Amino acid sequence: MKPRLAILISGRGSNMAALLKAAQAENWEAEVSLVLSNKPLAGGLKTAAEHGIKTAVLDHRAFRGRRGDFDAQLAEVLQDQKIDLVILAGFMRILGPNFTRPFSGRILNIHPSLLPLYPGLDTHQRAIDAGDSVAGCTVHLVDETLDGGKPLAQAKVPILPGDDAEALAARVLVEEHQLYPRVVREFIDSRFKIGMDPAASSGSVVEVEK
Ligand code: GRF
Protein backbone atom coordinates (compact mmCIF):
# COMPACT_ATOMS: atom_id res chain seq x y z
CA MET A 1 0.00 0.00 0.00
CA LYS A 2 1.21 3.48 -0.79
CA PRO A 3 2.08 5.61 2.25
CA ARG A 4 -0.71 7.99 3.16
CA LEU A 5 0.20 11.67 3.55
CA ALA A 6 -1.61 14.42 5.41
CA ILE A 7 -0.81 18.07 4.69
CA LEU A 8 -1.60 20.49 7.51
CA ILE A 9 -2.23 24.14 6.68
CA SER A 10 -3.50 27.33 8.27
CA GLY A 11 -3.72 29.71 5.34
CA ARG A 12 -3.36 30.15 1.59
CA GLY A 13 -1.60 26.81 1.13
CA SER A 14 0.81 27.66 -1.67
CA ASN A 15 3.30 25.05 -0.43
CA MET A 16 0.48 22.53 -0.24
CA ALA A 17 -0.45 23.36 -3.85
CA ALA A 18 3.18 22.87 -4.92
CA LEU A 19 3.21 19.48 -3.18
CA LEU A 20 -0.06 18.38 -4.79
CA LYS A 21 1.18 19.46 -8.19
CA ALA A 22 4.48 17.58 -7.84
CA ALA A 23 2.80 14.46 -6.44
CA GLN A 24 0.51 14.35 -9.42
CA ALA A 25 3.04 15.30 -12.11
CA GLU A 26 5.73 12.93 -10.82
CA ASN A 27 3.33 10.13 -9.91
CA TRP A 28 4.65 9.79 -6.36
CA GLU A 29 4.69 6.45 -4.59
CA ALA A 30 2.39 8.02 -1.99
CA GLU A 31 -1.13 9.33 -1.72
CA VAL A 32 -2.13 12.71 -0.31
CA SER A 33 -5.06 11.40 1.70
CA LEU A 34 -6.04 14.46 3.71
CA VAL A 35 -5.55 18.22 3.91
CA LEU A 36 -6.40 19.53 7.37
CA SER A 37 -6.58 23.12 8.57
CA ASN A 38 -6.88 24.51 12.08
CA LYS A 39 -8.65 27.51 10.50
CA PRO A 40 -12.05 27.00 8.87
CA LEU A 41 -11.48 29.84 6.39
CA ALA A 42 -8.01 28.80 5.20
CA GLY A 43 -7.85 29.42 1.45
CA GLY A 44 -5.90 26.22 0.92
CA LEU A 45 -8.93 24.10 1.81
CA LYS A 46 -10.66 25.17 -1.40
CA THR A 47 -7.55 24.45 -3.46
CA ALA A 48 -7.30 20.97 -1.93
CA ALA A 49 -10.97 20.24 -2.61
CA GLU A 50 -10.48 21.35 -6.22
CA HIS A 51 -7.75 18.71 -6.48
CA GLY A 52 -10.22 16.12 -5.21
CA ILE A 53 -8.42 15.75 -1.87
CA LYS A 54 -10.41 15.05 1.28
CA THR A 55 -10.34 18.05 3.65
CA ALA A 56 -10.92 18.48 7.36
CA VAL A 57 -10.95 21.32 9.88
CA LEU A 58 -9.90 21.03 13.50
CA ASP A 59 -10.51 24.49 14.91
CA HIS A 60 -7.97 25.23 17.64
CA ARG A 61 -10.33 27.85 19.12
CA ALA A 62 -12.49 25.04 20.46
CA PHE A 63 -9.53 24.00 22.63
CA ARG A 64 -8.72 27.33 24.32
CA GLY A 65 -6.34 26.71 27.22
CA ARG A 66 -6.18 23.01 26.35
CA ARG A 67 -3.35 22.73 23.86
CA GLY A 68 -2.63 19.15 24.83
CA ASP A 69 -6.20 18.15 24.04
CA PHE A 70 -5.98 19.78 20.61
CA ASP A 71 -2.79 17.84 19.90
CA ALA A 72 -4.34 14.56 21.08
CA GLN A 73 -7.45 15.13 18.97
CA LEU A 74 -5.32 15.97 15.94
CA ALA A 75 -3.35 12.76 16.41
CA GLU A 76 -6.59 10.81 16.66
CA VAL A 77 -7.99 12.30 13.45
CA LEU A 78 -4.82 11.45 11.53
CA GLN A 79 -4.57 7.98 13.04
CA ASP A 80 -8.20 7.32 12.06
CA GLN A 81 -7.20 8.21 8.51
CA LYS A 82 -4.20 5.86 8.76
CA ILE A 83 -1.76 8.66 7.97
CA ASP A 84 1.89 7.61 7.65
CA LEU A 85 3.55 10.99 7.12
CA VAL A 86 2.47 14.46 8.28
CA ILE A 87 3.56 17.44 6.21
CA LEU A 88 3.21 20.83 7.85
CA ALA A 89 2.82 23.54 5.22
CA GLY A 90 2.21 26.90 6.85
CA PHE A 91 0.50 25.22 9.82
CA MET A 92 0.66 27.94 12.47
CA ARG A 93 0.36 25.85 15.64
CA ILE A 94 3.13 24.58 17.87
CA LEU A 95 2.63 20.87 18.36
CA GLY A 96 3.29 19.24 21.73
CA PRO A 97 4.10 15.69 22.77
CA ASN A 98 0.52 14.43 22.46
CA PHE A 99 1.01 14.84 18.74
CA THR A 100 4.76 14.59 18.19
CA ARG A 101 5.14 11.31 20.11
CA PRO A 102 2.68 9.19 18.13
CA PHE A 103 4.07 10.62 14.86
CA SER A 104 7.71 10.81 15.93
CA GLY A 105 10.09 10.86 12.95
CA ARG A 106 7.10 11.20 10.60
CA ILE A 107 6.41 14.95 10.71
CA LEU A 108 8.06 17.39 8.30
CA ASN A 109 7.91 21.18 8.20
CA ILE A 110 9.20 23.95 6.00
CA HIS A 111 10.39 27.07 7.77
CA PRO A 112 11.25 30.34 5.99
CA SER A 113 14.74 30.85 7.41
CA LEU A 114 18.10 29.15 7.44
CA LEU A 115 17.61 27.31 10.72
CA PRO A 116 18.95 27.37 13.36
CA LEU A 117 18.72 31.10 12.57
CA TYR A 118 15.35 32.71 13.28
CA PRO A 119 12.98 30.07 14.57
CA GLY A 120 9.44 31.41 15.13
CA LEU A 121 7.82 34.36 13.37
CA ASP A 122 8.95 37.41 11.35
CA THR A 123 11.93 35.54 9.95
CA HIS A 124 12.47 37.77 6.93
CA GLN A 125 12.40 41.04 8.86
CA ARG A 126 14.76 39.60 11.45
CA ALA A 127 17.23 38.52 8.75
CA ILE A 128 17.11 42.01 7.17
CA ASP A 129 17.47 43.75 10.56
CA ALA A 130 20.50 41.59 11.37
CA GLY A 131 22.21 42.78 8.17
CA ASP A 132 22.41 39.23 6.77
CA SER A 133 23.38 38.85 3.12
CA VAL A 134 21.70 35.47 2.69
CA ALA A 135 18.27 34.13 3.64
CA GLY A 136 16.40 31.00 2.73
CA CYS A 137 14.27 28.13 3.91
CA THR A 138 14.75 24.85 5.74
CA VAL A 139 12.89 21.56 5.60
CA HIS A 140 13.19 19.80 8.94
CA LEU A 141 11.80 17.02 11.04
CA VAL A 142 9.41 18.25 13.69
CA ASP A 143 9.81 17.55 17.38
CA GLU A 144 8.47 19.32 20.46
CA THR A 145 10.91 22.24 20.14
CA LEU A 146 9.97 25.35 18.15
CA ASP A 147 11.45 24.82 14.66
CA GLY A 148 14.23 22.85 16.35
CA GLY A 149 13.99 19.35 14.81
CA LYS A 150 16.69 17.86 12.62
CA PRO A 151 17.19 19.85 9.38
CA LEU A 152 17.00 17.82 6.16
CA ALA A 153 17.67 20.41 3.47
CA GLN A 154 18.02 24.14 2.89
CA ALA A 155 17.78 26.52 -0.05
CA LYS A 156 19.47 29.91 0.06
CA VAL A 157 18.65 33.20 -1.63
CA PRO A 158 20.57 36.47 -1.50
CA ILE A 159 19.18 39.41 0.45
CA LEU A 160 19.37 42.30 -1.99
CA PRO A 161 19.90 45.98 -1.19
CA GLY A 162 16.52 47.61 -0.65
CA ASP A 163 14.76 44.33 0.15
CA ASP A 164 11.85 44.61 2.55
CA ALA A 165 10.33 41.62 4.32
CA GLU A 166 7.66 41.23 1.66
CA ALA A 167 10.09 41.18 -1.26
CA LEU A 168 12.37 38.77 0.52
CA ALA A 169 9.47 36.50 1.53
CA ALA A 170 8.35 36.32 -2.10
CA ARG A 171 11.85 35.34 -3.25
CA VAL A 172 12.18 32.70 -0.52
CA LEU A 173 8.71 31.33 -1.29
CA VAL A 174 9.76 30.52 -4.86
CA GLU A 175 12.50 28.33 -3.39
CA GLU A 176 10.12 26.77 -0.85
CA HIS A 177 7.92 25.57 -3.67
CA GLN A 178 10.92 23.85 -5.28
CA LEU A 179 12.58 22.49 -2.17
CA TYR A 180 9.65 21.08 -0.22
CA PRO A 181 8.28 18.73 -2.91
CA ARG A 182 11.81 17.52 -3.67
CA VAL A 183 12.62 16.73 -0.04
CA VAL A 184 9.24 15.16 0.69
CA ARG A 185 9.61 12.92 -2.32
CA GLU A 186 13.14 11.89 -1.29
CA PHE A 187 11.91 11.25 2.23
CA ILE A 188 9.11 9.03 0.98
CA ASP A 189 11.36 7.17 -1.45
CA SER A 190 14.08 6.54 1.12
CA ARG A 191 12.06 5.92 4.27
CA PHE A 192 8.87 4.22 3.31
CA LYS A 193 10.35 1.19 1.68
CA ILE A 194 8.63 -1.97 2.86
CA GLY A 195 9.69 -2.99 6.36
CA MET A 196 11.59 0.21 7.08
CA ASP A 197 10.97 2.33 10.16
CA PRO A 198 10.87 5.94 8.90
CA ALA A 199 11.98 7.19 12.29
CA ALA A 200 15.09 5.03 12.33
CA SER A 201 17.07 6.14 9.28
CA SER A 202 19.41 9.11 9.26
CA GLY A 203 19.94 11.76 6.64
CA SER A 204 22.30 14.64 6.10
CA VAL A 205 21.49 18.26 5.36
CA VAL A 206 21.47 19.02 1.66
CA GLU A 207 22.11 22.62 0.69
CA VAL A 208 20.75 24.22 -2.45
CA GLU A 209 22.31 27.59 -3.21
CA LYS A 210 20.76 30.28 -5.38
C1 GRF B 1 5.58 29.68 4.19
O1 GRF B 1 6.47 30.73 4.06
C2 GRF B 1 6.12 28.63 5.11
O2 GRF B 1 7.50 28.49 5.03
C3 GRF B 1 5.74 29.17 6.45
O3 GRF B 1 4.47 29.75 6.28
C4 GRF B 1 4.31 30.12 4.92
C5 GRF B 1 3.09 29.40 4.43
O4 GRF B 1 2.72 29.78 3.14
N1 GRF B 1 5.78 28.15 7.46
P1 GRF B 1 1.70 28.91 2.31
O5 GRF B 1 0.43 28.77 3.16
O6 GRF B 1 2.31 27.58 2.03
O7 GRF B 1 1.43 29.70 1.08
py3Dmol code that shows the C-alpha trace and the ligand (Angstrom):
import py3Dmol

protein = """\
ATOM      1  CA  MET A   1       0.000   0.000   0.000  1.00  0.00           C
ATOM      2  CA  LYS A   2       1.212   3.482  -0.793  1.00  0.00           C
ATOM      3  CA  PRO A   3       2.084   5.611   2.245  1.00  0.00           C
ATOM      4  CA  ARG A   4      -0.705   7.994   3.162  1.00  0.00           C
ATOM      5  CA  LEU A   5       0.198  11.672   3.552  1.00  0.00           C
ATOM      6  CA  ALA A   6      -1.613  14.423   5.414  1.00  0.00           C
ATOM      7  CA  ILE A   7      -0.812  18.068   4.689  1.00  0.00           C
ATOM      8  CA  LEU A   8      -1.603  20.493   7.510  1.00  0.00           C
ATOM      9  CA  ILE A   9      -2.230  24.142   6.678  1.00  0.00           C
ATOM     10  CA  SER A  10      -3.504  27.331   8.272  1.00  0.00           C
ATOM     11  CA  GLY A  11      -3.722  29.715   5.342  1.00  0.00           C
ATOM     12  CA  ARG A  12      -3.358  30.154   1.594  1.00  0.00           C
ATOM     13  CA  GLY A  13      -1.598  26.811   1.131  1.00  0.00           C
ATOM     14  CA  SER A  14       0.814  27.663  -1.671  1.00  0.00           C
ATOM     15  CA  ASN A  15       3.302  25.049  -0.434  1.00  0.00           C
ATOM     16  CA  MET A  16       0.480  22.532  -0.240  1.00  0.00           C
ATOM     17  CA  ALA A  17      -0.451  23.356  -3.845  1.00  0.00           C
ATOM     18  CA  ALA A  18       3.183  22.871  -4.916  1.00  0.00           C
ATOM     19  CA  LEU A  19       3.213  19.485  -3.177  1.00  0.00           C
ATOM     20  CA  LEU A  20      -0.059  18.377  -4.785  1.00  0.00           C
ATOM     21  CA  LYS A  21       1.182  19.460  -8.194  1.00  0.00           C
ATOM     22  CA  ALA A  22       4.477  17.583  -7.836  1.00  0.00           C
ATOM     23  CA  ALA A  23       2.805  14.458  -6.436  1.00  0.00           C
ATOM     24  CA  GLN A  24       0.511  14.347  -9.422  1.00  0.00           C
ATOM     25  CA  ALA A  25       3.037  15.297 -12.107  1.00  0.00           C
ATOM     26  CA  GLU A  26       5.727  12.926 -10.825  1.00  0.00           C
ATOM     27  CA  ASN A  27       3.328  10.132  -9.911  1.00  0.00           C
ATOM     28  CA  TRP A  28       4.650   9.786  -6.362  1.00  0.00           C
ATOM     29  CA  GLU A  29       4.691   6.454  -4.587  1.00  0.00           C
ATOM     30  CA  ALA A  30       2.395   8.023  -1.992  1.00  0.00           C
ATOM     31  CA  GLU A  31      -1.134   9.332  -1.717  1.00  0.00           C
ATOM     32  CA  VAL A  32      -2.125  12.708  -0.309  1.00  0.00           C
ATOM     33  CA  SER A  33      -5.055  11.398   1.703  1.00  0.00           C
ATOM     34  CA  LEU A  34      -6.040  14.464   3.706  1.00  0.00           C
ATOM     35  CA  VAL A  35      -5.551  18.218   3.912  1.00  0.00           C
ATOM     36  CA  LEU A  36      -6.402  19.530   7.366  1.00  0.00           C
ATOM     37  CA  SER A  37      -6.582  23.116   8.572  1.00  0.00           C
ATOM     38  CA  ASN A  38      -6.881  24.506  12.081  1.00  0.00           C
ATOM     39  CA  LYS A  39      -8.652  27.512  10.504  1.00  0.00           C
ATOM     40  CA  PRO A  40     -12.054  27.002   8.869  1.00  0.00           C
ATOM     41  CA  LEU A  41     -11.479  29.844   6.389  1.00  0.00           C
ATOM     42  CA  ALA A  42      -8.005  28.795   5.197  1.00  0.00           C
ATOM     43  CA  GLY A  43      -7.845  29.419   1.452  1.00  0.00           C
ATOM     44  CA  GLY A  44      -5.895  26.224   0.915  1.00  0.00           C
ATOM     45  CA  LEU A  45      -8.931  24.098   1.806  1.00  0.00           C
ATOM     46  CA  LYS A  46     -10.655  25.169  -1.400  1.00  0.00           C
ATOM     47  CA  THR A  47      -7.550  24.445  -3.463  1.00  0.00           C
ATOM     48  CA  ALA A  48      -7.303  20.966  -1.925  1.00  0.00           C
ATOM     49  CA  ALA A  49     -10.967  20.238  -2.605  1.00  0.00           C
ATOM     50  CA  GLU A  50     -10.484  21.355  -6.224  1.00  0.00           C
ATOM     51  CA  HIS A  51      -7.750  18.706  -6.477  1.00  0.00           C
ATOM     52  CA  GLY A  52     -10.220  16.124  -5.209  1.00  0.00           C
ATOM     53  CA  ILE A  53      -8.423  15.753  -1.869  1.00  0.00           C
ATOM     54  CA  LYS A  54     -10.412  15.054   1.279  1.00  0.00           C
ATOM     55  CA  THR A  55     -10.336  18.046   3.652  1.00  0.00           C
ATOM     56  CA  ALA A  56     -10.921  18.478   7.362  1.00  0.00           C
ATOM     57  CA  VAL A  57     -10.950  21.318   9.882  1.00  0.00           C
ATOM     58  CA  LEU A  58      -9.897  21.026  13.503  1.00  0.00           C
ATOM     59  CA  ASP A  59     -10.511  24.492  14.911  1.00  0.00           C
ATOM     60  CA  HIS A  60      -7.971  25.228  17.640  1.00  0.00           C
ATOM     61  CA  ARG A  61     -10.331  27.849  19.119  1.00  0.00           C
ATOM     62  CA  ALA A  62     -12.495  25.040  20.463  1.00  0.00           C
ATOM     63  CA  PHE A  63      -9.532  24.004  22.633  1.00  0.00           C
ATOM     64  CA  ARG A  64      -8.720  27.327  24.321  1.00  0.00           C
ATOM     65  CA  GLY A  65      -6.335  26.715  27.216  1.00  0.00           C
ATOM     66  CA  ARG A  66      -6.179  23.009  26.350  1.00  0.00           C
ATOM     67  CA  ARG A  67      -3.351  22.727  23.860  1.00  0.00           C
ATOM     68  CA  GLY A  68      -2.631  19.150  24.828  1.00  0.00           C
ATOM     69  CA  ASP A  69      -6.202  18.151  24.038  1.00  0.00           C
ATOM     70  CA  PHE A  70      -5.980  19.782  20.608  1.00  0.00           C
ATOM     71  CA  ASP A  71      -2.794  17.839  19.902  1.00  0.00           C
ATOM     72  CA  ALA A  72      -4.338  14.557  21.082  1.00  0.00           C
ATOM     73  CA  GLN A  73      -7.449  15.134  18.968  1.00  0.00           C
ATOM     74  CA  LEU A  74      -5.320  15.972  15.936  1.00  0.00           C
ATOM     75  CA  ALA A  75      -3.345  12.758  16.408  1.00  0.00           C
ATOM     76  CA  GLU A  76      -6.591  10.812  16.659  1.00  0.00           C
ATOM     77  CA  VAL A  77      -7.988  12.304  13.451  1.00  0.00           C
ATOM     78  CA  LEU A  78      -4.821  11.451  11.532  1.00  0.00           C
ATOM     79  CA  GLN A  79      -4.573   7.984  13.044  1.00  0.00           C
ATOM     80  CA  ASP A  80      -8.198   7.322  12.064  1.00  0.00           C
ATOM     81  CA  GLN A  81      -7.204   8.215   8.512  1.00  0.00           C
ATOM     82  CA  LYS A  82      -4.202   5.859   8.760  1.00  0.00           C
ATOM     83  CA  ILE A  83      -1.760   8.660   7.972  1.00  0.00           C
ATOM     84  CA  ASP A  84       1.889   7.611   7.649  1.00  0.00           C
ATOM     85  CA  LEU A  85       3.550  10.994   7.120  1.00  0.00           C
ATOM     86  CA  VAL A  86       2.470  14.456   8.282  1.00  0.00           C
ATOM     87  CA  ILE A  87       3.557  17.443   6.210  1.00  0.00           C
ATOM     88  CA  LEU A  88       3.211  20.825   7.847  1.00  0.00           C
ATOM     89  CA  ALA A  89       2.818  23.539   5.220  1.00  0.00           C
ATOM     90  CA  GLY A  90       2.212  26.896   6.854  1.00  0.00           C
ATOM     91  CA  PHE A  91       0.503  25.223   9.821  1.00  0.00           C
ATOM     92  CA  MET A  92       0.660  27.937  12.471  1.00  0.00           C
ATOM     93  CA  ARG A  93       0.364  25.854  15.641  1.00  0.00           C
ATOM     94  CA  ILE A  94       3.126  24.585  17.868  1.00  0.00           C
ATOM     95  CA  LEU A  95       2.634  20.866  18.364  1.00  0.00           C
ATOM     96  CA  GLY A  96       3.291  19.245  21.732  1.00  0.00           C
ATOM     97  CA  PRO A  97       4.101  15.691  22.775  1.00  0.00           C
ATOM     98  CA  ASN A  98       0.518  14.431  22.462  1.00  0.00           C
ATOM     99  CA  PHE A  99       1.014  14.844  18.742  1.00  0.00           C
ATOM    100  CA  THR A 100       4.757  14.590  18.189  1.00  0.00           C
ATOM    101  CA  ARG A 101       5.144  11.313  20.114  1.00  0.00           C
ATOM    102  CA  PRO A 102       2.681   9.194  18.130  1.00  0.00           C
ATOM    103  CA  PHE A 103       4.068  10.618  14.861  1.00  0.00           C
ATOM    104  CA  SER A 104       7.708  10.805  15.934  1.00  0.00           C
ATOM    105  CA  GLY A 105      10.091  10.862  12.947  1.00  0.00           C
ATOM    106  CA  ARG A 106       7.101  11.195  10.598  1.00  0.00           C
ATOM    107  CA  ILE A 107       6.411  14.954  10.715  1.00  0.00           C
ATOM    108  CA  LEU A 108       8.056  17.395   8.298  1.00  0.00           C
ATOM    109  CA  ASN A 109       7.908  21.179   8.200  1.00  0.00           C
ATOM    110  CA  ILE A 110       9.198  23.954   5.999  1.00  0.00           C
ATOM    111  CA  HIS A 111      10.393  27.069   7.773  1.00  0.00           C
ATOM    112  CA  PRO A 112      11.247  30.335   5.989  1.00  0.00           C
ATOM    113  CA  SER A 113      14.742  30.847   7.414  1.00  0.00           C
ATOM    114  CA  LEU A 114      18.098  29.145   7.443  1.00  0.00           C
ATOM    115  CA  LEU A 115      17.609  27.312  10.724  1.00  0.00           C
ATOM    116  CA  PRO A 116      18.955  27.368  13.360  1.00  0.00           C
ATOM    117  CA  LEU A 117      18.722  31.097  12.572  1.00  0.00           C
ATOM    118  CA  TYR A 118      15.352  32.708  13.280  1.00  0.00           C
ATOM    119  CA  PRO A 119      12.976  30.068  14.570  1.00  0.00           C
ATOM    120  CA  GLY A 120       9.444  31.414  15.130  1.00  0.00           C
ATOM    121  CA  LEU A 121       7.822  34.364  13.369  1.00  0.00           C
ATOM    122  CA  ASP A 122       8.947  37.414  11.348  1.00  0.00           C
ATOM    123  CA  THR A 123      11.931  35.539   9.950  1.00  0.00           C
ATOM    124  CA  HIS A 124      12.474  37.772   6.927  1.00  0.00           C
ATOM    125  CA  GLN A 125      12.402  41.044   8.856  1.00  0.00           C
ATOM    126  CA  ARG A 126      14.760  39.601  11.448  1.00  0.00           C
ATOM    127  CA  ALA A 127      17.229  38.519   8.748  1.00  0.00           C
ATOM    128  CA  ILE A 128      17.115  42.008   7.174  1.00  0.00           C
ATOM    129  CA  ASP A 129      17.466  43.748  10.558  1.00  0.00           C
ATOM    130  CA  ALA A 130      20.497  41.594  11.371  1.00  0.00           C
ATOM    131  CA  GLY A 131      22.208  42.777   8.171  1.00  0.00           C
ATOM    132  CA  ASP A 132      22.408  39.234   6.765  1.00  0.00           C
ATOM    133  CA  SER A 133      23.384  38.854   3.116  1.00  0.00           C
ATOM    134  CA  VAL A 134      21.698  35.471   2.692  1.00  0.00           C
ATOM    135  CA  ALA A 135      18.268  34.134   3.644  1.00  0.00           C
ATOM    136  CA  GLY A 136      16.399  30.996   2.727  1.00  0.00           C
ATOM    137  CA  CYS A 137      14.271  28.132   3.911  1.00  0.00           C
ATOM    138  CA  THR A 138      14.745  24.848   5.745  1.00  0.00           C
ATOM    139  CA  VAL A 139      12.889  21.559   5.598  1.00  0.00           C
ATOM    140  CA  HIS A 140      13.189  19.801   8.936  1.00  0.00           C
ATOM    141  CA  LEU A 141      11.803  17.020  11.036  1.00  0.00           C
ATOM    142  CA  VAL A 142       9.411  18.247  13.695  1.00  0.00           C
ATOM    143  CA  ASP A 143       9.807  17.553  17.375  1.00  0.00           C
ATOM    144  CA  GLU A 144       8.474  19.324  20.456  1.00  0.00           C
ATOM    145  CA  THR A 145      10.907  22.244  20.140  1.00  0.00           C
ATOM    146  CA  LEU A 146       9.970  25.351  18.146  1.00  0.00           C
ATOM    147  CA  ASP A 147      11.448  24.821  14.663  1.00  0.00           C
ATOM    148  CA  GLY A 148      14.231  22.846  16.347  1.00  0.00           C
ATOM    149  CA  GLY A 149      13.991  19.354  14.813  1.00  0.00           C
ATOM    150  CA  LYS A 150      16.692  17.856  12.623  1.00  0.00           C
ATOM    151  CA  PRO A 151      17.191  19.847   9.383  1.00  0.00           C
ATOM    152  CA  LEU A 152      17.000  17.817   6.165  1.00  0.00           C
ATOM    153  CA  ALA A 153      17.666  20.408   3.468  1.00  0.00           C
ATOM    154  CA  GLN A 154      18.019  24.136   2.886  1.00  0.00           C
ATOM    155  CA  ALA A 155      17.775  26.518  -0.045  1.00  0.00           C
ATOM    156  CA  LYS A 156      19.471  29.914   0.061  1.00  0.00           C
ATOM    157  CA  VAL A 157      18.651  33.195  -1.626  1.00  0.00           C
ATOM    158  CA  PRO A 158      20.568  36.469  -1.504  1.00  0.00           C
ATOM    159  CA  ILE A 159      19.183  39.414   0.447  1.00  0.00           C
ATOM    160  CA  LEU A 160      19.370  42.298  -1.993  1.00  0.00           C
ATOM    161  CA  PRO A 161      19.902  45.979  -1.189  1.00  0.00           C
ATOM    162  CA  GLY A 162      16.519  47.605  -0.651  1.00  0.00           C
ATOM    163  CA  ASP A 163      14.759  44.326   0.145  1.00  0.00           C
ATOM    164  CA  ASP A 164      11.850  44.614   2.547  1.00  0.00           C
ATOM    165  CA  ALA A 165      10.333  41.619   4.318  1.00  0.00           C
ATOM    166  CA  GLU A 166       7.662  41.231   1.658  1.00  0.00           C
ATOM    167  CA  ALA A 167      10.089  41.184  -1.265  1.00  0.00           C
ATOM    168  CA  LEU A 168      12.374  38.771   0.524  1.00  0.00           C
ATOM    169  CA  ALA A 169       9.472  36.502   1.526  1.00  0.00           C
ATOM    170  CA  ALA A 170       8.350  36.320  -2.100  1.00  0.00           C
ATOM    171  CA  ARG A 171      11.855  35.340  -3.247  1.00  0.00           C
ATOM    172  CA  VAL A 172      12.183  32.705  -0.520  1.00  0.00           C
ATOM    173  CA  LEU A 173       8.713  31.331  -1.293  1.00  0.00           C
ATOM    174  CA  VAL A 174       9.755  30.521  -4.859  1.00  0.00           C
ATOM    175  CA  GLU A 175      12.498  28.329  -3.387  1.00  0.00           C
ATOM    176  CA  GLU A 176      10.123  26.765  -0.846  1.00  0.00           C
ATOM    177  CA  HIS A 177       7.923  25.574  -3.673  1.00  0.00           C
ATOM    178  CA  GLN A 178      10.920  23.846  -5.284  1.00  0.00           C
ATOM    179  CA  LEU A 179      12.584  22.489  -2.174  1.00  0.00           C
ATOM    180  CA  TYR A 180       9.652  21.077  -0.219  1.00  0.00           C
ATOM    181  CA  PRO A 181       8.279  18.729  -2.907  1.00  0.00           C
ATOM    182  CA  ARG A 182      11.805  17.519  -3.665  1.00  0.00           C
ATOM    183  CA  VAL A 183      12.624  16.725  -0.044  1.00  0.00           C
ATOM    184  CA  VAL A 184       9.239  15.160   0.695  1.00  0.00           C
ATOM    185  CA  ARG A 185       9.610  12.922  -2.319  1.00  0.00           C
ATOM    186  CA  GLU A 186      13.141  11.894  -1.291  1.00  0.00           C
ATOM    187  CA  PHE A 187      11.910  11.249   2.233  1.00  0.00           C
ATOM    188  CA  ILE A 188       9.105   9.032   0.977  1.00  0.00           C
ATOM    189  CA  ASP A 189      11.362   7.166  -1.450  1.00  0.00           C
ATOM    190  CA  SER A 190      14.077   6.536   1.123  1.00  0.00           C
ATOM    191  CA  ARG A 191      12.060   5.925   4.274  1.00  0.00           C
ATOM    192  CA  PHE A 192       8.865   4.224   3.314  1.00  0.00           C
ATOM    193  CA  LYS A 193      10.354   1.185   1.682  1.00  0.00           C
ATOM    194  CA  ILE A 194       8.631  -1.969   2.859  1.00  0.00           C
ATOM    195  CA  GLY A 195       9.693  -2.988   6.356  1.00  0.00           C
ATOM    196  CA  MET A 196      11.594   0.215   7.075  1.00  0.00           C
ATOM    197  CA  ASP A 197      10.968   2.328  10.155  1.00  0.00           C
ATOM    198  CA  PRO A 198      10.867   5.941   8.896  1.00  0.00           C
ATOM    199  CA  ALA A 199      11.984   7.193  12.293  1.00  0.00           C
ATOM    200  CA  ALA A 200      15.094   5.026  12.333  1.00  0.00           C
ATOM    201  CA  SER A 201      17.074   6.140   9.282  1.00  0.00           C
ATOM    202  CA  SER A 202      19.409   9.112   9.263  1.00  0.00           C
ATOM    203  CA  GLY A 203      19.939  11.761   6.639  1.00  0.00           C
ATOM    204  CA  SER A 204      22.298  14.637   6.102  1.00  0.00           C
ATOM    205  CA  VAL A 205      21.487  18.261   5.359  1.00  0.00           C
ATOM    206  CA  VAL A 206      21.473  19.024   1.659  1.00  0.00           C
ATOM    207  CA  GLU A 207      22.107  22.615   0.686  1.00  0.00           C
ATOM    208  CA  VAL A 208      20.746  24.220  -2.447  1.00  0.00           C
ATOM    209  CA  GLU A 209      22.307  27.586  -3.208  1.00  0.00           C
ATOM    210  CA  LYS A 210      20.758  30.284  -5.385  1.00  0.00           C
TER     211      LYS A 210
END
"""
ligand_1 = """\
14
GRF
C 5.576 29.682 4.190
O 6.473 30.734 4.064
C 6.118 28.625 5.115
O 7.500 28.488 5.033
C 5.736 29.174 6.454
O 4.472 29.750 6.284
C 4.313 30.123 4.923
C 3.095 29.401 4.429
O 2.721 29.778 3.138
N 5.783 28.152 7.459
P 1.696 28.910 2.311
O 0.427 28.773 3.161
O 2.312 27.576 2.032
O 1.426 29.697 1.085
"""
view = py3Dmol.view(width=600, height=400)
view.addModel(protein, "pdb")
view.setStyle({"model": 0}, {"cartoon": {"style": "trace"}})
view.addModel(ligand_1, "xyz")
view.setStyle({"model": 1}, {"stick": {}})
view.zoomTo()
view.show()
